[in-house]
Amino acid sequence: MGRALKSAVNTGKVVFGVQQTEKMIKSGEAKLIIVATNCPSDYVVSKSHGVPVYQYNGTNMELGALCGKPFSVSSIAVIDKGASNILSLG
């Protein structure tokens, strides 16, 4: 998971945060949604419109650190996987 996510962040296109994730779901661009355990994921999942949702086994702070970000990340929408195999999680 970690290597695939880092690769997707570095070589693909992803958006961070619940609001941006919801925008990508509504536009039909999201291929995979990743949510932290402490994310209000019920809301994201209920709005996922058939997009696969992966529950990351860690907090939003841990997910942010895994993405190389100095802030917490509650949810991620993968738009383009880049050179990663991240879509195999869904």
C-alpha positions, 0 to 999 in steps of 0.5 A: 500500500505505502509504495503504491500510494507514494508512486501514485502521488509522485507520478499520477494525479490524486487529490487530498481532502474530503471536499476535493474527493467528493468533487472528483466522485461527482465529476466521475473522475475518481478511480479509487477512494482511500480514507483514513480510519478517523475520516467521516468515511460513512459520508464519503462512502455513501456518496461514492457512486460505485467508486471502490473505497479502500479503508487505510489502516491508520489515522489521517496524520499517518496517511498524510505522512505516507503521502509526504505531506506535512498535514493530515489527509482524511481522504484521497481520490485517485484520478490517474494511477501514474506508474503505480499499481494503486488501483489493485487495492480497490 
